[in-house]
Amino acid sequence: MPEDLLVRTLEKSRQIKISVIGRTSGRTITLPVWFVHANDVLWLLPVHGSQTHWYRNIRKNPTIRIKVGSKEGTFKAQSSSCSTTSSRPK
């Protein structure tokens, strides 16, 4: 997906859907997540900090699928020391 199209779609949304691989089940788990897009970085906001299950899942397997509206893409997540997660294209 062209990156500029994803960015334009993000500007119109407050929530995205992410799909991660369960750290123990190995199954794909999809759920809505709040985000902030700033300085070409997509920050995902774990409501319960580092105890949020999707956050713990991406720490084990950083591949993440993001869907906003009808647009979607696969990214490599990077966790930060302040219990938030950013995603950059693979």
C-alpha positions as MATLAB code, in Angstrom:
seq = 'MPEDLLVRTLEKSRQIKISVIGRTSGRTITLPVWFVHANDVLWLLPVHGSQTHWYRNIRKNPTIRIKVGSKEGTFKAQSSSCSTTSSRPK';
ca = [
       0.000    0.000    0.000;
       1.375    3.440   -0.824;
       2.517    5.063    2.418;
       0.946    8.457    1.625;
      -2.480    6.812    1.225;
      -2.133    5.160    4.646;
      -1.070    8.473    6.218;
      -4.082   10.291    4.730;
      -6.396    7.577    6.045;
      -4.792    7.736    9.517;
      -5.422   11.491    9.668;
      -9.170   10.797    9.493;
      -9.245    8.125   12.214;
      -8.824    7.831   15.968;
      -8.721    4.070   16.169;
      -7.167    1.311   14.085;
      -7.447   -2.465   14.116;
      -4.306   -4.456   14.723;
      -3.682   -8.149   14.223;
      -0.942   -9.801   16.274;
       0.137  -13.392   16.875;
      -0.697  -14.734   20.335;
       2.515  -15.372   22.282;
       1.269  -18.713   23.675;
      -1.588  -19.703   21.343;
       0.102  -18.805   18.050;
      -3.299  -17.649   16.761;
      -3.977  -14.348   15.011;
      -5.747  -11.915   17.345;
      -7.426   -8.777   15.956;
      -8.567   -5.887   18.119;
      -9.109   -2.104   18.038;
      -6.351    0.152   19.383;
      -5.998    3.902   19.899;
      -3.016    5.553   18.260;
      -1.123    8.781   17.713;
       0.577    9.525   14.411;
       3.395   12.050   14.808;
       6.675   12.695   12.993;
       6.138    9.737   10.618;
       5.792    7.304   13.536;
       2.610    5.483   14.478;
       2.409    5.198   18.274;
       0.025    2.538   19.553;
      -1.382    3.218   22.997;
      -1.657    0.204   25.337;
      -4.409    1.097   27.814;
      -2.891   -1.056   30.575;
       0.732   -0.276   29.785;
       3.163   -3.161   29.461;
       0.574   -5.563   30.892;
      -1.705   -5.115   27.849;
      -1.888   -8.500   26.109;
      -1.361   -7.223   22.562;
       1.713   -5.333   23.764;
       3.105   -8.504   25.346;
       2.343  -10.405   22.128;
       4.310   -8.015   19.914;
       7.246   -8.123   22.311;
       7.471  -11.835   21.462;
       6.574  -11.508   17.749;
       6.886   -7.939   16.395;
       5.054   -8.586   13.116;
       1.825   -6.586   13.204;
      -0.965   -6.088   10.685;
      -2.660   -2.693   10.822;
      -6.030   -1.867    9.271;
      -7.515    1.615    9.126;
     -10.721    1.929    7.142;
     -10.277   -0.243    4.061;
      -6.483    0.228    4.023;
      -4.116   -2.252    5.652;
      -0.477   -3.219    5.784;
       2.036   -5.387    7.621;
       4.686   -3.729    9.766;
       7.462   -4.485   12.219;
       6.653   -3.097   15.682;
       9.271   -1.668   18.040;
       8.548   -1.250   21.721;
       9.800    1.786   23.579;
      10.887    2.148   27.186;
       7.826    4.251   28.016;
       5.405    1.332   27.443;
       4.234    2.465   24.030;
       4.750    0.859   20.674;
       5.611    2.329   17.307;
       5.320    0.677   13.904;
       7.389    1.261   10.813;
       6.879   -0.356    7.382;
       8.835   -3.572    6.791;
];
